[in-house]
Amino acid sequence: VCVFYHRPLQSAKIMITSDIHYLSDKLHDDDLAYQYMLSNSDGRLTQYCDVILSAFIEEVLQQKPDVLIISGDLSFNGEKLSHQDLADKLHVLYENNIPVLVLAGNHDINSTRAASFFENRYDMAENINQQEFVSIYNDYGFLQAESRDSSSLSYMYKVNDDLYIIMIDSNGYGQNYLQQESYNWLEQQLEYVKKQNAKAITVTHQNIYAQNELLVFGYQLYDGDKLK
């Protein structure tokens, strides 16, 4: 007689947000250049980003999820100060043992649009590269990763014995596609998860599916079908 015992699946509480587009208050005042930027932007509520972020962090602290996912475009346009200030604001979650997993978006790294807005001047601001991104957000997924892709900023995080989260860096840095080395790494991770009799949730910044026929170019992965 063979008896198969199936242990109950472990539950997990996950919160997710995306496209914070945080702009450090060290990079602007309320003068002409800043007001012009706001009136000609794409609808981002940049002037309220501090208020919205603070309220969201309070909600996360109350909900106490097993993990918080932030799936890209953390900064307004890749400003180093914006990244540093956002990482500082997220630290209260780290201190309260709430894991935070971040993913870079197309606005976050090597951005040529990083800028400051003072008086009537629009000036270029310091941006960051891939290594600096990892350094700033080391406590938010990278240090805790079960595995990391050596050819991109992708990594895998273990939530519990039944669930893994694979954060897929889909930027391609100007191309919106995955390199073949990243496909190889991803396949290895999925095989590993399968051998653990676990499930995986994959996260990308760009859409894999053409979810809106009016917003495809630049928003959908060029190799989305291959990734699917």
Salt bridges, closest charged atoms under 4 A:
ASP19 OD2 - HIS21 NE2 3.62
ASP42 OD1 - ARG44 NE 3.17
ASP50 OD1 - LYS89 NZ 3.38
ASP73 OD2 - HIS21 NE2 3.35
ASP73 OD2 - HIS205 NE2 3.16
ASP85 OD2 - LYS26 NZ 2.83
GLU95 OE2 - HIS91 NE2 3.69
ASP108 OD1 - HIS83 NE2 3.89
ASP123 OD1 - ARG121 NH2 2.75
GLU126 OE2 - LYS80 NZ 3.54
GLU132 OE2 - LYS80 NZ 3.74
ASP161 OD1 - LYS158 NZ 3.02
ASP162 OD1 - ARG7 NH1 2.75
ASP225 OD1 - LYS228 NZ 3.06
